[in-house]
């Protein structure tokens, strides 16, 4: 389910659920969270995420995505990755859809192989991503690109993601490990400090009233009739009929 391979000061975490194209479920999110913490406790100076086979992460396992337990595990894991005091690289070796894009966003640096693909098709399913994901996407890829992905369910190829700034480099997972090794050789306190400042300067929390309002809207999506319709449509293998309530 998750391969953890140390390479000197770099730890490579490989999502390995080939039967599900590396989709995230509750157990895998918890394993990633624990593996990151263990790698940091062991002295890792850089982390690399990638996927086994031809997918980075096809998204959330649709058998669990509708549960509160999965959401708690997913967002807890993303917070652990984002707050890790070392550089985290995402070696996007194939499609990174939904929660896969969220995992790539949680990384500090992204390197994409030719087959990489990014997308957040929540509007097709009656789901929603949290305000942090939307802010992070807009900061990295630009407001227009974020709107295209979220409002129109567009997707980004590796080349297009590089053009808009979502991806820093094009290359293989092996190239990502080499880059991570270079980063791991830098002054760790400086890297940790710079990352902390960047996170706080460009991803500041919204004021309390607005944050509460957005969280209420986020929760309302998950409690809506459209959410239930998306779940039914998937079970019945038909297109959903959303009514906006």
C-alpha positions in Angstrom: 0.0 0.0 0.0 2.9 2.4 0.8 6.6 1.7 0.1 9.0 3.7 2.2 12.6 3.7 0.8 15.4 5.7 2.4 18.1 7.1 0.0 20.7 8.6 2.4 19.0 11.8 3.7 16.0 11.5 1.3 13.0 9.2 2.0 10.9 8.2 -0.9 7.3 7.3 -0.2 5.6 5.4 -3.1 1.9 5.0 -3.2 1.3 1.4 -4.1 -2.3 0.3 -4.7 -2.1 -0.8 -8.4 -5.6 -2.3 -8.3 -7.0 1.2 -7.5 -4.4 3.2 -9.4 -3.0 4.4 -6.1 -6.2 5.9 -4.9 -6.2 7.2 -1.3 -8.3 5.5 1.3 -8.5 6.1 5.0 -5.8 3.5 5.8 -3.4 4.8 3.2 -3.8 8.4 4.4 -3.0 7.3 7.9 0.0 5.3 6.8 1.4 8.3 4.9 0.9 10.5 8.0 2.7 8.0 10.1 5.5 7.5 7.6 6.2 11.2 7.3 6.4 11.5 11.0 8.7 8.5 11.3 10.9 9.8 8.5 11.3 13.1 10.2 12.0 11.5 13.5 14.7 9.4 11.7 16.5 12.6 10.5 15.2 12.8 6.9 16.1 16.1 5.2 13.8 15.7 2.2 10.8 13.6 1.2 9.7 12.5 -2.2 6.2 11.3 -3.0 5.5 9.3 -6.1 3.2 6.5 -7.3 3.9 2.9 -8.3 3.1 2.0 -11.9 1.6 4.6 -14.3 -0.4 6.6 -11.9 0.6 9.1 -9.2 -2.7 9.0 -7.4 -6.1 8.6 -9.2 -7.8 10.4 -6.3 -9.9 9.3 -3.4 -11.1 5.8 -3.2 -14.7 6.2 -4.2 -15.7 3.5 -1.8 -14.7 5.8 1.1 -14.7 9.3 -0.2 -18.2 9.9 1.1 -17.3 9.2 4.7 -16.3 11.7 7.4 -13.6 9.3 8.6 -11.9 9.5 5.2 -12.1 13.3 5.2 -10.5 13.5 8.6 -7.7 11.2 7.6 -7.1 13.0 4.3 -6.9 16.5 5.7 -4.9 15.4 8.7 -2.4 13.8 6.4 -2.2 16.8 4.1 -1.6 19.0 7.1 1.3 16.8 8.3 2.9 16.9 4.8 2.5 20.7 4.5 3.9 21.4 7.9 6.9 19.0 7.7 10.0 21.1 8.4 11.8 19.7 5.4 11.4 20.1 1.6 8.7 17.8 0.2 8.8 16.9 -3.5 6.0 15.4 -5.5 7.3 13.3 -8.4 4.1 13.2 -10.4 4.7 10.2 -12.7 1.1 9.9 -14.0 -2.5 11.1 -13.4 -2.9 13.1 -10.1 -6.6 13.5 -9.9 -8.7 14.9 -7.0 -7.0 13.9 -3.8 -3.9 13.2 -5.9 -3.7 16.8 -7.0 -4.2 17.7 -3.3 -1.3 15.6 -2.3 0.8 17.2 -5.0 -0.3 20.7 -3.8 0.8 19.8 -0.3 4.3 19.3 -1.5 6.8 22.2 -1.7 8.1 21.3 -5.2 6.6 19.4 -8.0 8.3 17.6 -10.9 6.1 16.0 -13.6 6.7 13.2 -16.0 5.2 13.4 -19.6 2.1 11.4 -18.6 1.2 13.6 -15.6 -2.3 15.0 -15.4 -3.9 17.3 -12.8 -7.5 17.8 -12.0 -10.1 18.5 -9.2 -13.4 17.1 -10.6 -15.4 17.7 -7.4 -18.2 19.4 -9.3 -18.8 16.2 -11.3 -19.4 14.3 -8.0 -21.2 16.8 -5.8 -18.2 17.0 -3.5 -16.0 19.9 -2.4 -12.4 20.5 -1.4 -11.5 22.6 1.6 -10.6 26.4 1.4 -6.9 25.6 1.9 -6.8 23.5 -1.2 -8.4 26.2 -3.3 -6.1 28.9 -1.9 -3.0 26.8 -2.5 -4.1 26.0 -6.0 -4.8 29.6 -6.9 -1.4 30.8 -5.4 0.6 28.2 -7.3 -1.3 28.0 -10.6 -3.0 31.3 -10.8 -6.6 32.3 -10.2 -7.7 31.7 -13.7 -6.3 28.2 -13.8 -7.9 27.4 -10.4 -11.2 28.6 -11.7 -10.9 26.4 -14.8 -10.1 23.3 -12.7 -12.7 23.9 -10.0 -15.6 25.5 -11.9 -15.3 23.7 -15.3 -13.4 20.6 -14.2 -10.6 21.2 -16.7 -7.4 19.2 -16.4 -3.8 20.2 -16.8 -1.1 18.2 -18.7 2.4 18.2 -17.4 3.5 20.8 -20.0 0.5 23.1 -19.2 1.1 22.7 -15.4 4.7 23.8 -16.0 3.6 26.8 -18.0 1.2 28.1 -15.3 3.6 27.5 -12.4 2.0 24.5 -10.8 5.0 22.4 -11.7 8.6 23.6 -11.2 10.3 21.0 -13.4 9.5 18.3 -16.0 11.2 15.0 -15.4 11.1 11.5 -14.0 10.8 10.3 -10.4 14.5 9.5 -10.6 15.2 13.1 -11.4 13.0 14.1 -8.5 15.1 12.0 -6.1 18.3 13.6 -7.5 16.8 17.0 -6.9 15.7 16.0 -3.4 19.3 14.9 -2.7 20.6 18.3 -3.7 18.0 20.0 -1.4 18.9 17.6 1.4 22.5 18.9 1.3 21.4 22.4 2.0 21.3 24.0 5.5 18.3 22.3 7.2 17.5 25.2 9.6 17.5 27.7 6.7 15.2 25.4 4.6 12.9 24.9 7.5 12.8 28.6 8.3 12.2 29.6 4.6 9.4 27.1 4.3 7.7 28.3 7.4 7.8 31.9 6.3 6.6 31.1 2.8 3.7 29.1 4.3 2.7 31.9 6.6 3.3 34.8 4.2 1.4 33.4 1.2 -1.1 31.1 2.9 -2.3 33.2 5.8 -5.4 32.2 7.5 -8.6 34.0 6.6 -10.1 36.3 9.2 -12.2 34.3 11.7 -15.7 35.4 10.3 -14.9 34.6 6.7 -13.1 31.4 7.6 -16.2 30.2 9.5 -18.4 31.2 6.6 -16.3 29.2 4.1 -16.1 26.2 6.4 -19.9 26.3 6.8 -20.3 26.3 3.0 -17.8 23.5 2.7 -19.7 21.4 5.2 -23.0 22.2 3.5 -21.7 20.7 0.2 -21.0 17.4 2.0 -24.5 17.5 3.7 -26.4 18.4 0.5 -28.9 16.5 -1.6 -26.5 16.9 -4.5 -23.9 15.0 -2.4 -26.3 12.2 -1.9 -27.2 12.2 -5.6 -23.6 12.0 -6.6 -23.2 8.9 -4.3 -26.4 7.3 -5.7 -25.4 8.0 -9.3 -22.1 6.3 -8.7 -23.7 3.3 -7.2 -26.3 3.1 -10.0 -23.6 3.8 -12.7 -25.4 6.7 -14.3 -24.8 10.4 -14.7 -25.8 12.5 -11.7 -28.7 14.9 -11.8 -27.7 17.8 -9.6 -30.5 20.2 -8.4 -28.4 22.7 -6.4 -29.8 21.8 -3.0 
